[in-house]
């Protein structure tokens, strides 16, 4: 497959832009796959992909907990439990 590099760069730019906080992300949810603790990121499943997940609140978020996606920094999503 021969894809011009400018197409890949355009796609990457679009993906990075879309992944940043937007009104549509505020209602997005994910599920914790590996427990999140106050000092250690866990893993979440979001948009059919596994990501690092951090909670800004000083709580433990166990595996299996549904969470609200707040924002992204690099390859880590900041989340909060839906029950909060």
N, C-alpha and C positions, 0 to 999 in steps of 0.2 A: 504494500500500500504506500502510495507516494503522496503525502500531505504537505503542502507548502508551509514553511515555517511561520509565515505571517498569519496563517489560519490558526495554527496552534497557539501563537502568542495572543491572538484576538480571543480565542476561546478561554485561555487561562485568565486573561484580564477580566472577562465577563464572569467567570466562576468566582474569582476573588471578590469582585464587586457584589455579586449576589449573596455571597456567604456572610457579608457584614450585616450588622443589625439593620433591619428594615421592619416596617409595620407588619409585614406578613410573618416575620420570625417571632413576634411577640406572642403569638398563639401556638407556636410550634411546641411539640412535646417529643420526648425521647424516653428511653427506659435504661436504668442503670444496669450494667452487665457485671461490673466489678465494683465492689463497695467504694464509695467516696468518703474520705475522712477529712477533718480540718487541715491536716498537714500533708496529705498525700492524695494526688488525683486518682480517680478511678477510671473506669471505662464506661461509655454509654453507647447505645445503639441509636443512631439518628440518621434518618434518610437512608436506610439500608446499609449503613457503614458504621464501623466501630471507631470511636474517637476517644481522646482523653476528656474527662469531665471533672470540673471543679465546682464546689459550692462555696459562695462567699460567706455564707452563714456558718457559724461555729457548730455544725451538726454533722453527725454520721448519716450518710444516705445509703441504706443497704441495697444489695443487688435485688433487682425486680421492682424497684420503686419507680413509678412514673414521675418524670421531672419536666419542668418548663424550661425551654432553652432561652437564655437571656442575651448572650452575645458570644462572640468568638475572638480569640487572640491566638494567632498562629494555628496550630492544630489542636487547640484545646477549646472546648465549649464551656461557658459558665452557665450553671443551671441552678434551679431551686426546686425542692419537692413540691408537687402539685398541692399537697395537703396544707401548705403553709399560707 
